[in-house]
Amino acid sequence: MQKTSPILNLPNILTMIRVLAIPVLVLVFYLPFKWSDMCAAALFLAAGVTDWLDGYLARRLNQTSPLGAFLDPVADKLIVGVALVMLVQIHATAWLAVPAMVIVSREIAVSALREWMAELGQRGRVAVSQLGKIKTVTQMTAITLLLAQKPGFDAFGDIVMTSWLWLSYGLLYLATALTLWSMGSYLRAAAPELLKSGD
């Protein structure tokens, strides 16, 4: 009996669905209906759940593959980046733009660091840590809450801060702090290679 192609295994299919869900998330977020916020938040949360699920299934079913190893982190960064861009546009405030810039910049920097360390055969030194996983959960929770309710504005064009928004912003700033902390730990792990003399 012919073996199933690694490209078509269940973990990879879930990851591909996560990528395909990105344009659906954008469409739903901008629909002019009251339920669009909660629906967009539900889609983003489902993407976060599949992120955990496809990794779990890949290990449990022994269906890890080069495609999955490449596509899984790319899917995560794409959906988080797209969600943050939408949120910055809707909130239009430095209080959200600054942590969004930090989070996106960190992802670019860490991805480049991992690629460089992989070329040296040292990728294991900058593998995803427990701190990185906590950062991801906090970040996904904050973005889900922010997607779930678009902000209201007062007569001066300032955002009306509700308890929901205070909680959402607080979690986003916590995620930003964890983002910087985890990046620092990866840089420390890579420091012996980064600081080598070129001689």
matplotlib code that plots the C-alpha trace (Angstrom):
import matplotlib.pyplot as plt

x = [0.0, 1.4, 2.4, 0.7, 2.8, 4.3, 2.9, -0.6, -0.4, -2.8, -0.4, 0.6, -3.0, -3.9, -1.0, -2.1, -5.7, -4.2, -2.5, -5.7, -7.7, -5.7, -7.7, -10.9, -9.9, -9.3, -12.6, -14.6, -12.9, -13.9, -17.5, -20.0, -21.8, -22.0, -20.9, -17.8, -15.6, -16.4, -16.2, -12.8, -11.6, -13.0, -11.1, -7.9, -8.4, -9.1, -5.8, -4.0, -5.5, -4.5, -1.0, -0.8, -2.7, -0.6, 2.6, 1.1, -0.1, 3.1, 5.0, 2.3, 1.8, 5.5, 4.6, 7.1, 8.4, 10.6, 7.6, 5.9, 9.0, 9.2, 5.5, 4.4, 6.4, 5.7, 1.9, 2.1, 4.1, 1.8, -1.4, -0.1, 1.5, -1.8, -3.9, -1.6, -1.7, -5.5, -5.5, -3.1, -5.3, -8.5, -7.0, -4.8, -2.8, 0.9, -0.2, -0.9, 1.4, 4.6, 4.1, 3.0, 6.2, 8.2, 6.5, 6.9, 10.5, 11.4, 9.9, 12.0, 15.1, 14.7, 13.8, 17.0, 19.0, 17.6, 18.3, 21.9, 22.4, 21.0, 23.6, 26.2, 24.6, 23.7, 19.9, 19.2, 20.7, 17.9, 15.1, 11.7, 12.0, 9.3, 9.5, 8.8, 5.7, 4.4, 5.0, 3.0, 0.0, 0.0, 0.3, -2.5, -4.8, -4.2, -4.8, -7.9, -9.4, -8.4, -10.1, -13.2, -14.3, -13.4, -12.8, -15.2, -14.1, -15.2, -16.0, -12.2, -11.3, -9.7, -10.3, -12.8, -10.9, -13.2, -12.2, -12.1, -9.6, -7.5, -7.2, -6.4, -3.8, -2.3, -1.9, -0.4, 2.2, 2.9, 3.4, 5.7, 7.8, 8.0, 8.8, 11.9, 12.9, 12.7, 14.7, 17.3, 17.6, 18.0, 20.7, 22.5, 22.4, 23.8, 26.3, 29.3, 28.8, 27.9, 30.9, 33.5, 36.4, 36.5, 40.2]
y = [0.0, 3.4, 5.7, 9.0, 11.9, 13.9, 17.1, 15.8, 14.7, 16.0, 18.5, 20.1, 20.3, 22.2, 24.5, 25.2, 25.9, 28.4, 30.3, 30.1, 31.6, 34.8, 36.5, 35.2, 36.9, 40.2, 40.0, 39.2, 41.9, 44.6, 43.4, 46.1, 43.9, 43.9, 40.2, 40.7, 41.5, 38.4, 36.3, 37.6, 37.0, 33.4, 32.8, 34.1, 32.0, 28.9, 29.6, 29.7, 26.4, 24.7, 26.1, 24.0, 21.1, 20.6, 20.5, 18.0, 15.8, 16.0, 14.7, 12.2, 10.7, 10.9, 13.1, 15.8, 17.0, 19.7, 21.5, 21.5, 22.8, 25.6, 26.5, 26.3, 29.3, 31.2, 30.7, 32.0, 35.1, 35.9, 35.8, 37.7, 40.3, 40.8, 41.0, 43.6, 45.7, 45.7, 46.6, 49.5, 50.8, 50.6, 51.9, 54.5, 55.2, 55.0, 52.9, 50.1, 50.9, 50.8, 47.2, 46.1, 47.4, 45.7, 42.4, 42.4, 43.5, 40.8, 38.1, 39.3, 39.5, 36.1, 34.4, 35.8, 34.7, 31.1, 31.0, 32.1, 29.7, 26.9, 27.6, 27.1, 23.8, 25.5, 25.9, 23.9, 26.6, 29.0, 26.6, 27.7, 27.9, 27.6, 31.4, 31.7, 29.5, 31.6, 34.7, 33.2, 32.3, 35.8, 37.4, 35.3, 36.0, 39.8, 39.9, 37.8, 40.2, 43.2, 41.7, 40.9, 44.5, 47.5, 50.7, 53.6, 57.2, 60.4, 63.8, 64.6, 61.4, 59.8, 56.1, 55.5, 53.1, 50.4, 47.7, 45.3, 47.5, 48.0, 44.3, 43.8, 46.5, 45.2, 41.7, 43.1, 45.0, 41.9, 40.0, 42.8, 42.5, 38.7, 39.2, 41.3, 39.0, 35.9, 37.6, 38.5, 34.8, 33.8, 36.4, 35.3, 31.7, 32.8, 35.2, 32.8, 32.6, 36.2, 37.5, 35.2, 37.0, 37.0, 36.1]
z = [0.0, -1.0, 1.8, 2.2, 1.0, 3.9, 2.3, 2.7, 6.3, 8.9, 10.6, 7.4, 6.2, 9.4, 8.9, 5.3, 6.5, 8.9, 6.1, 3.9, 6.8, 6.8, 3.9, 5.5, 8.8, 7.0, 5.1, 8.3, 10.3, 7.9, 7.3, 8.4, 10.9, 14.7, 14.8, 12.6, 15.6, 17.6, 14.4, 13.6, 17.1, 16.9, 13.7, 15.1, 18.3, 16.1, 14.3, 17.6, 18.6, 15.3, 15.8, 19.0, 17.5, 14.3, 16.4, 18.8, 16.0, 14.1, 17.2, 18.3, 14.8, 13.9, 10.9, 11.1, 7.8, 6.3, 4.9, 8.2, 10.0, 7.5, 7.1, 10.7, 12.0, 8.8, 9.2, 12.8, 11.9, 8.9, 10.9, 13.8, 11.6, 9.6, 12.8, 14.3, 11.1, 11.2, 14.9, 14.4, 11.6, 13.7, 17.0, 15.3, 18.5, 19.5, 22.5, 20.2, 17.3, 19.5, 20.9, 17.4, 15.9, 18.7, 18.2, 14.4, 14.6, 17.1, 14.9, 11.9, 14.0, 15.7, 12.4, 10.8, 13.9, 13.6, 9.9, 10.5, 13.3, 11.2, 8.6, 11.3, 12.4, 15.7, 15.3, 18.5, 20.6, 19.5, 19.4, 20.8, 24.6, 27.3, 27.7, 24.0, 24.3, 27.2, 25.1, 22.2, 24.4, 26.0, 22.6, 21.0, 23.9, 23.7, 20.0, 20.3, 22.9, 20.8, 17.7, 19.6, 20.1, 18.0, 20.1, 20.5, 20.2, 22.0, 20.5, 20.3, 18.4, 21.4, 22.2, 25.0, 27.3, 28.7, 31.2, 28.2, 26.4, 29.6, 29.9, 26.2, 26.2, 29.5, 28.0, 24.8, 26.8, 28.8, 25.6, 24.3, 27.5, 27.1, 23.4, 24.3, 27.2, 25.0, 22.2, 24.8, 25.8, 22.2, 21.6, 24.7, 23.5, 20.1, 21.6, 21.4, 17.6, 17.1, 19.0, 17.3, 15.7, 11.9, 11.9]

ax = plt.figure().add_subplot(projection="3d")
ax.plot(x, y, z, "-o")
ax.set_aspect("equal")
plt.show()
